[in-house]
Amino acid sequence: MILRARPWFSQGHVGHDRWMRFRPWFLVPTALYLWWVASITLGSSPYGASGEGLLSQGLDFAAGHSATAWLTFGVVERLANVALFVPLGFLGALAFPRRFWVVPFLLCVSLSCGIETFQGAFLPTRVEDFHDVISNGLGALVGALAVTVVRMLVSSRPSGPTSGVASPAAPLTSAKLDRLPSNGRG
């Protein structure tokens, strides 16, 4: 029997659940989404010419109706900043073990601080705003907590057969060994 040492990120108590491992393959979609966020936040204009016209038309439409008059540019911008970072928190939380759910949140807040600092220092057409950091952090928190809650719900469900017969995926415990049929060779 060959014993292999497990990497630090997959070590845990015997029978640790599948949510406790590092998943590097989630870093690829996270990196692609991060590239898209950078193209939006680090450019001279976040919308582009067609997006700006569409946003203006939508806000004019909302202002013309009493039920949606509250939907101003400031509200749309805050909601967009929250929504922009929900997938980053979500994908980051999927990449890390469950107990480290706060790491992607902190990384997203740090990223948002870096974006706002870059906008203030190098993009004269953009404005750095601390409220954007709060909105981005809230979005990352929502995404990371969504993954964490789902993981907790899934891992709290009983898994495997309940008939007492060991399945190939379930660890064989001494209680299950006692219930296995004997072959008469005591």
C-alpha positions as CSV (number, residue, x, y, z in Angstrom):
1,M,0.0,0.0,0.0
2,I,1.4,3.4,-1.0
3,L,0.6,6.3,1.1
4,R,0.6,9.7,-0.5
5,A,0.7,13.0,1.3
6,R,-2.2,15.2,0.5
7,P,-1.7,18.8,-0.3
8,W,-2.4,21.4,2.4
9,F,-5.6,22.5,0.9
10,S,-7.2,19.1,0.9
11,Q,-6.2,18.0,4.4
12,G,-8.8,17.6,7.0
13,H,-10.3,15.0,9.3
14,V,-11.2,11.6,8.0
15,G,-14.4,11.8,6.0
16,H,-14.2,15.5,5.3
17,D,-16.8,16.5,2.8
18,R,-16.2,17.4,-0.8
19,W,-16.7,21.1,-0.1
20,M,-13.5,21.4,1.8
21,R,-11.1,21.2,-1.2
22,F,-9.5,23.9,-3.2
23,R,-10.8,23.9,-6.8
24,P,-8.4,25.6,-9.2
25,W,-10.6,25.0,-12.2
26,F,-13.0,27.7,-10.9
27,L,-10.2,30.2,-11.2
28,V,-10.5,30.1,-15.1
29,P,-14.1,31.5,-15.2
30,T,-13.2,33.8,-12.4
31,A,-10.2,35.2,-14.3
32,L,-12.4,35.6,-17.5
33,Y,-15.0,37.5,-15.5
34,L,-12.3,39.6,-13.8
35,W,-11.0,40.5,-17.3
36,W,-14.5,41.7,-18.2
37,V,-14.8,43.7,-14.9
38,A,-11.4,45.3,-15.7
39,S,-12.6,46.3,-19.2
40,I,-15.6,48.0,-17.6
41,T,-14.0,49.7,-14.6
42,L,-10.6,50.6,-16.0
43,G,-11.7,52.2,-19.3
44,S,-12.3,55.9,-19.9
45,S,-16.1,55.3,-20.1
46,P,-18.0,52.4,-18.4
47,Y,-20.8,52.2,-20.9
48,G,-19.6,53.0,-24.4
49,A,-21.5,55.2,-26.8
50,S,-24.4,52.8,-27.4
51,G,-24.7,51.8,-23.7
52,E,-24.8,55.4,-22.6
53,G,-27.7,56.2,-25.0
54,L,-29.6,53.1,-23.9
55,L,-29.1,54.0,-20.2
56,S,-30.3,57.5,-20.8
57,Q,-33.4,56.3,-22.6
58,G,-34.2,53.8,-19.9
59,L,-33.8,56.5,-17.2
60,D,-36.0,58.9,-19.1
61,F,-38.7,56.2,-19.4
62,A,-38.5,55.5,-15.7
63,A,-38.7,59.2,-14.8
64,G,-41.9,59.5,-16.9
65,H,-43.8,57.0,-14.7
66,S,-44.7,57.6,-11.1
67,A,-44.1,54.0,-10.1
68,T,-40.5,54.0,-11.4
69,A,-39.6,57.6,-10.8
70,W,-37.3,56.5,-7.9
71,L,-35.1,54.7,-10.4
72,T,-32.5,57.4,-10.9
73,F,-28.9,57.2,-12.2
74,G,-27.5,57.0,-8.7
75,V,-29.8,54.1,-7.8
76,V,-28.9,52.3,-11.1
77,E,-25.2,52.9,-10.6
78,R,-25.3,51.5,-7.0
79,L,-27.3,48.4,-8.1
80,A,-24.9,47.9,-11.0
81,N,-21.9,48.1,-8.7
82,V,-23.5,45.5,-6.4
83,A,-24.5,43.2,-9.3
84,L,-21.0,43.5,-10.9
85,F,-19.3,41.8,-7.9
86,V,-21.9,39.1,-7.1
87,P,-20.4,36.7,-9.6
88,L,-16.9,37.4,-8.4
89,G,-17.8,36.6,-4.8
90,F,-19.8,33.5,-6.1
91,L,-17.0,32.1,-8.3
92,G,-14.3,32.9,-5.7
93,A,-16.2,31.1,-3.0
94,L,-16.6,28.1,-5.3
95,A,-12.8,28.0,-5.8
96,F,-12.0,28.1,-2.1
97,P,-12.9,25.6,0.7
98,R,-16.1,26.3,2.6
99,R,-14.3,27.5,5.7
100,F,-12.4,30.1,3.7
101,W,-15.5,31.8,2.3
102,V,-14.4,35.2,3.6
103,V,-11.2,35.1,1.5
104,P,-12.9,35.8,-1.8
105,F,-14.9,38.6,-0.1
106,L,-11.8,40.2,1.2
107,L,-10.1,39.8,-2.2
108,C,-13.0,41.5,-3.9
109,V,-13.0,44.4,-1.5
110,S,-9.2,44.8,-2.1
111,L,-9.8,44.6,-5.8
112,S,-12.5,47.3,-5.6
113,C,-10.2,49.5,-3.6
114,G,-7.5,49.1,-6.2
115,I,-10.0,49.9,-9.0
116,E,-11.2,53.1,-7.3
117,T,-7.6,54.2,-6.6
118,F,-6.6,53.5,-10.2
119,Q,-9.7,55.5,-11.5
120,G,-8.8,58.5,-9.2
121,A,-5.1,58.5,-10.1
122,F,-5.1,57.7,-13.8
123,L,-8.5,58.2,-15.4
124,P,-9.5,61.8,-15.5
125,T,-12.9,61.0,-17.0
126,R,-13.8,58.7,-14.0
127,V,-14.4,59.5,-10.4
128,E,-13.2,57.4,-7.5
129,D,-15.9,56.8,-5.0
130,F,-15.8,55.0,-1.6
131,H,-19.4,54.1,-2.0
132,D,-18.5,52.0,-5.0
133,V,-16.2,50.0,-2.7
134,I,-19.0,49.4,-0.3
135,S,-21.4,48.4,-3.1
136,N,-18.8,46.1,-4.7
137,G,-18.1,44.6,-1.3
138,L,-21.8,44.0,-0.7
139,G,-22.1,42.2,-4.1
140,A,-19.1,40.0,-3.3
141,L,-20.6,39.2,0.1
142,V,-23.9,38.2,-1.4
143,G,-22.2,35.9,-3.9
144,A,-19.9,34.3,-1.3
145,L,-22.7,33.8,1.2
146,A,-24.9,32.3,-1.5
147,V,-22.3,29.6,-2.1
148,T,-21.7,29.1,1.6
149,V,-25.4,28.7,2.4
150,V,-25.9,26.2,-0.4
151,R,-22.8,24.2,0.7
152,M,-24.1,24.1,4.2
153,L,-27.5,22.9,3.1
154,V,-26.1,20.2,0.8
155,S,-23.5,18.9,3.3
156,S,-26.1,18.7,6.1
157,R,-28.3,16.3,4.1
158,P,-27.7,12.6,4.8
159,S,-25.7,11.0,2.0
160,G,-25.5,7.4,0.9
161,P,-27.8,4.5,1.4
162,T,-29.6,4.1,4.7
163,S,-30.0,0.3,4.4
164,G,-26.9,-0.4,6.3
165,V,-25.0,-1.8,3.3
166,A,-21.9,0.1,2.6
167,S,-21.7,1.9,-0.8
168,P,-18.4,2.2,-2.6
169,A,-18.3,6.0,-1.9
170,A,-19.2,5.7,1.8
171,P,-16.4,4.9,4.3
172,L,-16.7,1.4,5.8
173,T,-17.1,1.8,9.6
174,S,-17.0,-0.9,12.2
175,A,-20.8,-0.6,12.7
176,K,-21.3,-1.3,9.0
177,L,-18.9,-4.2,9.2
178,D,-21.0,-5.8,11.9
179,R,-24.0,-5.7,9.6
180,L,-22.4,-7.3,6.6
181,P,-23.3,-10.9,6.0
182,S,-20.7,-13.4,7.0
183,N,-19.5,-16.1,4.7
184,G,-19.5,-18.8,7.4
185,R,-15.8,-18.9,7.9
186,G,-15.8,-17.4,11.4
